[in-house]
Amino acid sequence: MKTLRHAFALFALATVISGSPASAAAALRSNTDESKVGSLPLPDPLRAEDGTAIGDVAAWRARRRPELLRLFATEVYGRTPDAPRSGLRWETTSVDRTALRGKATRKEVTIHFTAQSDGPKLHLLIYQPNTGPGPFPAFLGLNYFGNQCVNADPGIALSTAWMRTSAEFGIVNNRATEKTRGVHAHRWDVETVVARGYASVTAYYGDLCPDHVNGLGESVGALLKSGTTEQRPADGWGAIGVWAWGLSRALDYLQSDREIDARRVAVHGHSRLGKAALWAGVQDERFALVISNDSGCGGAALSKRDFGETVAMINKNFPFWFALNFRKYNDREAALPVDQHELLALVAPRPLYVASASEDLHADPKGEFLAAKFAEPVYALYGKKGLGVAAQPPVDHPVGETIGYHLRTGKHDITPYDWAQYLDFADRHLKPQP
């Protein structure tokens, strides 16, 4: 382990990370100039808070992993409350065995979080193959504009929940319309996923916590008495935590579905929902594979690089996403006791995939790659190989074994190219090998 720690230190020194604190005004301006990135060192995931070196899996599991989980919960995302399960139940509201021109079965399931039918609930949409051996492995993720946005299928129930108004996506007066059907179909590529032998499972993130400044006082937040954006415990959870909690509740249901193999579920997400997918995958080790797509600050990108979106920017623009404690590190990244490579390391030894886009500087593609690279020493404890490269690969050149990474040509989005890499990666890790 001395060699691994030495390699980690050398790589950290050789790669410039964020430097000196900036003024509040400067912090709200995104730096996209690598020459302005400083040399702030990263914390070592294999060294405990008291300086003790972590040299084996037993010490990682017993000491360092719980320590890092606590730090991320108290200082970044907020603590996930111990929610009672007594009222958790589900009902199947529709089944169509001839969906997608007969290639798939479409199921809609409502997960109730209380015994009351009018209480908070999550509407789950499932597409699963009609051919091939089951039960099927699955990709599970949250969507931005209701289940009907992932495919133009007219049989999908139209969401009636609050949404961010968008003329482009057919959201009028904060509600979905028929024009919303299929507007994010390219981001889900449902038919390709099903054709490859996987189920596609999704739910609208606004069912859990509406994505606005008062959202913490509604739905799940109201149920669990989480408080409001400004009136909550300093380590109380924010929207990212609520969305992550909802992904685990979806997995609770999948464990009861005999047509889905809940032991082979990949949790995935894009942008803010990529942050939620990572936090869900870290806390809930039932997820077999974790995928981050352009998740940026508070997701896969290193905070201490001070490149692209910063801690100060994200807390100012989205004050309800993270714990109040996270605001202590606005313009003070040097004081942050953790960084995102340690979040990624908490997925170990399960497969992890991190994806970036070449034009998405706001999400810091290099910082996302470096976080994945710096997570390698923890995977090595388990005898797992990581990225297999020393430097960020060229565009459209995927790399990695147990940790996967690619830098896609283009902007902040999910494309069929991204899905092709995720499916290939899942084939290696979730499907039985001959």
C-alpha positions in Angstrom: 0.0 0.0 0.0 2.9 2.3 0.5 3.4 2.2 -3.3 -0.2 3.1 -4.0 -0.1 6.0 -1.6 3.1 7.2 -3.1 1.6 7.0 -6.6 -1.4 8.9 -5.5 0.8 11.7 -4.0 2.9 11.9 -7.2 -0.1 12.1 -9.4 -1.7 14.7 -7.2 1.4 16.9 -7.4 1.8 16.4 -11.1 -1.8 17.5 -11.8 -2.7 21.1 -10.9 -5.7 21.5 -8.7 -7.4 24.6 -7.4 -5.4 27.4 -5.7 -6.0 30.4 -3.6 -9.4 31.6 -2.4 -11.0 34.3 -4.6 -13.4 37.1 -3.8 -17.1 36.3 -3.7 -17.6 38.2 -7.0 -14.8 36.4 -8.7 -16.1 33.0 -7.4 -19.3 33.5 -9.3 -17.4 33.8 -12.5 -16.7 30.4 -14.0 -13.0 29.8 -14.7 -12.4 27.9 -17.9 -8.7 28.7 -18.3 -6.4 25.8 -17.2 -3.5 28.3 -16.7 -5.5 29.8 -13.8 -5.9 26.5 -12.0 -3.7 26.4 -8.9 -2.0 23.7 -6.8 -4.2 22.9 -3.8 -3.6 19.3 -2.8 -6.3 16.7 -2.6 -7.1 14.6 0.5 -5.9 11.1 0.3 -8.8 8.6 0.3 -6.6 6.0 2.0 -5.6 8.2 5.0 -8.0 8.6 7.9 -8.8 11.9 9.5 -6.2 11.3 12.3 -3.5 10.5 9.7 -3.7 6.7 9.9 -2.9 4.9 6.7 -5.6 2.6 5.4 -3.8 -0.5 4.0 -6.5 -3.1 3.3 -10.1 -3.7 2.6 -11.0 -4.5 6.2 -9.7 -1.1 7.4 -11.4 0.7 4.5 -14.7 -0.9 5.3 -14.5 -0.6 9.0 -13.0 2.8 9.3 -12.3 5.0 6.3 -15.5 4.3 4.3 -17.8 5.2 7.2 -15.7 8.2 7.9 -16.0 9.5 4.3 -19.8 8.8 4.2 -20.2 10.8 7.4 -18.2 13.8 6.0 -20.1 13.8 2.7 -23.4 13.6 4.6 -22.7 16.3 7.1 -20.7 18.7 4.9 -22.0 18.3 1.4 -25.3 16.5 0.7 -26.9 16.5 4.1 -27.9 13.5 6.2 -30.5 11.1 4.8 -33.1 10.7 7.4 -34.2 7.3 8.7 -37.5 7.2 7.0 -40.1 4.7 8.3 -41.0 2.0 5.8 -44.4 1.1 7.3 -46.3 3.1 4.7 -44.2 2.1 1.7 -46.3 0.2 -0.8 -46.8 0.0 -4.6 -49.5 -0.7 -7.1 -49.3 -1.5 -10.8 -51.5 0.9 -12.7 -50.9 -0.3 -16.3 -49.3 -3.2 -18.3 -48.9 -3.4 -22.0 -47.2 -6.5 -23.3 -47.2 -5.1 -26.9 -45.3 -1.8 -26.4 -42.7 -0.5 -28.9 -44.3 -2.5 -31.7 -44.3 -5.7 -29.7 -40.7 -5.6 -28.7 -41.2 -4.6 -25.1 -43.6 -4.7 -22.1 -44.4 -1.3 -20.7 -45.4 -1.2 -17.0 -46.4 1.7 -14.9 -46.1 1.4 -11.1 -47.0 3.9 -8.4 -44.8 3.8 -5.3 -46.7 5.2 -2.3 -44.7 6.5 0.6 -47.6 6.5 3.0 -50.8 4.5 3.6 -52.8 7.3 2.2 -53.5 7.3 -1.5 -53.2 11.1 -1.7 -49.8 11.2 0.0 -46.4 11.6 -1.6 -45.8 9.1 -4.4 -43.4 8.2 -7.2 -44.6 7.1 -10.6 -42.3 4.5 -12.1 -42.2 3.7 -15.8 -40.6 0.4 -16.9 -39.8 -1.0 -20.4 -38.5 -4.5 -20.4 -37.6 -6.8 -23.3 -40.2 -9.3 -24.6 -37.4 -11.7 -25.7 -34.3 -13.1 -24.1 -33.7 -14.7 -20.7 -35.2 -13.0 -17.7 -35.2 -11.7 -15.1 -33.6 -8.7 -16.8 -30.9 -6.4 -15.7 -32.0 -2.8 -15.6 -30.9 0.9 -16.0 -32.6 3.1 -13.4 -32.6 6.9 -13.6 -34.7 10.0 -12.9 -36.0 12.2 -15.7 -36.6 15.9 -16.0 -40.0 16.4 -17.6 -42.2 13.4 -16.6 -42.1 9.9 -17.7 -43.7 10.8 -21.1 -40.6 12.7 -22.0 -38.5 9.6 -22.4 -40.4 8.1 -25.3 -43.2 9.3 -27.7 -45.3 6.3 -26.7 -48.9 7.6 -26.3 -49.6 5.0 -23.7 -47.4 6.6 -21.1 -49.5 8.4 -18.4 -49.0 12.2 -18.7 -47.4 13.6 -15.5 -49.6 16.1 -13.6 -46.8 17.3 -11.3 -45.1 20.7 -11.2 -42.4 21.3 -13.7 -40.1 24.1 -14.8 -42.0 26.0 -17.5 -40.3 25.4 -20.9 -41.8 26.4 -24.3 -39.2 24.2 -26.0 -40.3 21.1 -24.1 -44.0 21.8 -24.0 -44.3 22.7 -20.3 -47.0 25.3 -20.0 -47.9 27.0 -16.7 -45.6 24.5 -14.9 -47.4 21.5 -16.3 -46.7 19.0 -19.0 -48.7 18.9 -22.2 -49.0 16.4 -25.0 -46.1 18.2 -26.7 -43.8 16.9 -24.0 -44.0 13.4 -25.2 -40.6 12.1 -26.4 -38.8 15.4 -26.0 -35.9 13.7 -24.2 -36.2 10.4 -26.1 -32.5 10.8 -27.3 -31.4 10.9 -23.7 -33.0 7.6 -22.9 -32.6 5.6 -26.1 -35.2 3.2 -24.7 -35.5 1.0 -27.7 -31.8 0.4 -28.0 -31.5 -0.4 -24.2 -34.4 -2.9 -24.5 -32.9 -4.4 -27.7 -29.6 -5.0 -25.8 -31.5 -7.1 -23.2 -32.0 -4.5 -20.4 -35.0 -3.0 -18.8 -35.2 0.8 -18.8 -36.7 2.2 -15.5 -37.4 5.8 -14.8 -39.4 8.3 -12.7 -39.9 12.0 -12.6 -37.6 13.7 -10.1 -40.1 16.4 -9.3 -42.4 13.7 -7.8 -39.8 13.5 -5.0 -38.8 17.1 -4.6 -39.9 19.9 -6.9 -36.8 21.6 -8.4 -37.4 25.1 -7.0 -36.4 27.0 -3.9 -39.5 25.9 -1.9 -39.4 22.3 -3.1 -37.9 21.0 0.2 -41.1 21.8 2.0 -43.2 19.7 -0.4 -43.7 16.0 -1.2 -41.0 13.8 0.5 -39.6 16.8 2.3 -42.9 17.6 3.8 -43.5 13.9 4.7 -40.2 13.7 6.6 -40.4 17.2 8.1 -37.2 18.2 6.4 -37.7 22.0 6.9 -37.2 24.6 4.2 -34.3 25.8 2.2 -33.2 28.3 4.9 -34.9 26.8 7.9 -33.4 23.3 8.3 -30.6 21.7 10.3 -27.1 22.6 9.0 -26.6 19.0 8.1 -30.1 18.4 6.9 -30.5 17.0 3.4 -31.1 19.0 0.3 -32.8 18.1 -3.0 -29.9 16.0 -4.2 -30.4 13.8 -1.1 -34.1 13.6 -1.6 -33.7 12.5 -5.3 -31.1 10.0 -4.3 -33.4 8.6 -1.6 -36.1 8.2 -4.3 -33.8 6.1 -6.4 -33.4 3.7 -3.6 -37.2 3.5 -3.1 -37.5 2.6 -6.8 -34.9 -0.2 -6.2 -37.1 -1.4 -3.2 -39.9 -1.9 -5.7 -37.7 -3.6 -8.3 -36.7 -6.2 -5.7 -40.3 -7.3 -5.7 -40.6 -7.5 -9.4 -39.9 -11.0 -10.6 -39.3 -9.9 -14.1 -36.4 -7.6 -13.1 -33.1 -8.8 -11.6 -32.7 -6.3 -8.8 -29.1 -7.6 -8.2 -28.1 -6.2 -11.6 -29.4 -2.6 -11.6 -27.3 0.3 -12.9 -28.2 3.7 -11.4 -27.5 6.6 -13.8 -28.2 10.3 -14.1 -27.3 13.4 -16.1 -26.2 16.7 -14.7 -27.9 17.4 -11.3 -29.5 14.0 -11.6 -26.0 12.6 -12.1 -25.1 14.0 -8.7 -28.1 12.3 -7.3 -27.2 9.0 -8.9 -23.7 9.1 -7.5 -25.0 9.9 -4.0 -27.6 7.1 -4.3 -25.0 4.6 -5.5 -22.6 5.5 -2.7 -25.2 5.2 0.1 -27.0 2.1 -1.3 -24.7 -0.7 -2.1 -27.5 -2.7 -3.7 -26.9 -0.8 -6.9 -24.6 -3.0 -9.0 -23.2 -0.3 -11.3 -23.1 3.5 -11.0 -23.0 6.0 -13.9 -22.4 9.7 -13.9 -23.1 11.7 -17.1 -21.8 15.3 -17.1 -22.5 15.6 -13.3 -19.9 18.4 -12.7 -19.6 20.3 -9.4 -21.0 18.3 -6.5 -21.0 15.3 -8.8 -17.9 13.7 -10.4 -15.8 16.9 -10.8 -13.1 17.9 -8.3 -14.2 20.9 -6.3 -10.7 22.0 -5.4 -9.8 22.6 -9.1 -11.9 25.7 -9.1 -12.7 25.2 -12.8 -16.1 25.5 -14.4 -18.9 25.7 -11.9 -17.7 26.4 -8.3 -19.0 25.5 -4.9 -20.0 29.2 -4.4 -21.8 29.3 -7.8 -23.8 26.1 -7.2 -24.8 27.1 -3.7 -25.9 30.6 -4.8 -27.8 29.4 -7.8 -29.3 26.3 -6.2 -29.4 27.0 -2.5 -31.7 24.0 -1.8 -29.7 21.3 -3.5 -27.1 20.7 -0.8 -26.7 20.9 3.0 -26.5 24.4 4.5 -23.0 23.3 5.8 -21.8 23.1 2.2 -22.0 26.9 2.0 -19.2 27.1 4.5 -16.9 26.2 1.6 -18.0 29.0 -0.8 -14.6 30.5 -1.9 -13.0 28.2 0.7 -12.5 25.0 -1.1 -9.2 24.5 0.7 -11.2 24.0 3.9 -13.4 21.3 2.4 -12.4 18.0 4.2 -13.3 15.8 1.2 -13.4 16.0 -2.6 -15.2 14.1 -5.3 -12.6 11.5 -6.0 -13.4 10.2 -2.5 -17.1 10.1 -3.4 -16.3 8.0 -6.5 -14.0 5.8 -4.4 -17.0 5.0 -2.2 -18.6 3.1 -5.1 -15.7 0.5 -4.9 -15.5 -2.3 -5.7 -18.6 -2.0 -7.8 -18.2 -0.8 -11.5 -18.3 2.9 -12.0 -18.6 4.9 -15.2 -17.9 8.7 -15.5 -18.7 10.5 -18.8 -17.8 14.0 -19.9 -18.4 16.2 -23.0 -15.7 18.2 -24.7 -17.7 21.5 -24.9 -19.2 21.1 -21.4 -16.5 23.2 -19.6 -19.0 24.2 -17.0 -18.9 20.6 -15.7 -15.1 20.5 -15.9 -14.4 17.4 -18.0 -10.8 17.2 -16.8 -11.9 17.4 -13.2 -14.3 14.6 -13.8 -11.5 12.4 -15.3 -9.1 13.3 -12.5 -11.7 12.3 -9.8 -12.1 8.9 -11.5 -8.3 8.6 -11.7 -7.8 9.5 -8.0 -10.4 6.9 -7.0 -8.2 4.1 -8.4 -6.2 3.4 -5.2 -9.3 2.3 -3.4 -10.3 0.0 -6.3 -6.8 -1.4 -6.1 -7.4 -2.4 -2.5 -10.0 -4.8 -3.9 -7.7 -6.0 -6.7 -9.7 -4.1 -9.3 -8.2 -2.2 -12.3 -9.3 1.3 -12.9 -9.0 3.5 -15.9 -5.7 2.0 -17.2 -4.4 5.3 -18.5 -2.3 8.1 -16.9 -3.9 11.1 -18.8 -7.3 12.1 -20.0 -8.0 10.2 -23.2 -8.8 12.0 -26.5 -12.4 12.6 -27.4 -14.5 9.6 -28.3 -12.0 7.2 -27.0 -13.5 5.3 -24.0 -11.1 3.7 -21.5 -11.2 1.7 -18.3 -12.0 -1.6 -16.7 -13.8 -1.5 -13.4 -13.8 2.3 -13.7 -14.9 3.5 -17.1 -14.5 7.0 -18.7 -15.0 8.8 -21.9 -14.9 12.3 -23.2 -17.6 12.7 -25.9 -17.5 15.3 -28.6 -20.2 17.8 -28.0 -22.2 19.7 -25.4 -23.9 19.0 -22.0 -26.3 16.2 -22.9 -26.8 12.4 -23.2 -26.5 11.0 -26.7 -26.7 7.6 -28.3 -22.9 7.6 -28.2 -23.0 7.8 -24.4 -25.5 5.0 -24.3 -23.4 2.8 -26.5 -20.6 3.1 -24.0 -22.8 2.4 -21.0 -24.3 -0.6 -22.6 -20.9 -2.1 -23.6 -19.7 -1.4 -20.0 -22.8 -3.0 -18.6 -22.4 -6.0 -20.8 -19.0 -6.6 -19.3 -20.1 -6.2 -15.7 -23.8 -7.1 -15.4 -24.4 -9.8 -17.9 -23.3 -13.4 -17.2 -20.1 -14.2 -19.1 -19.7 -17.4 -21.1 
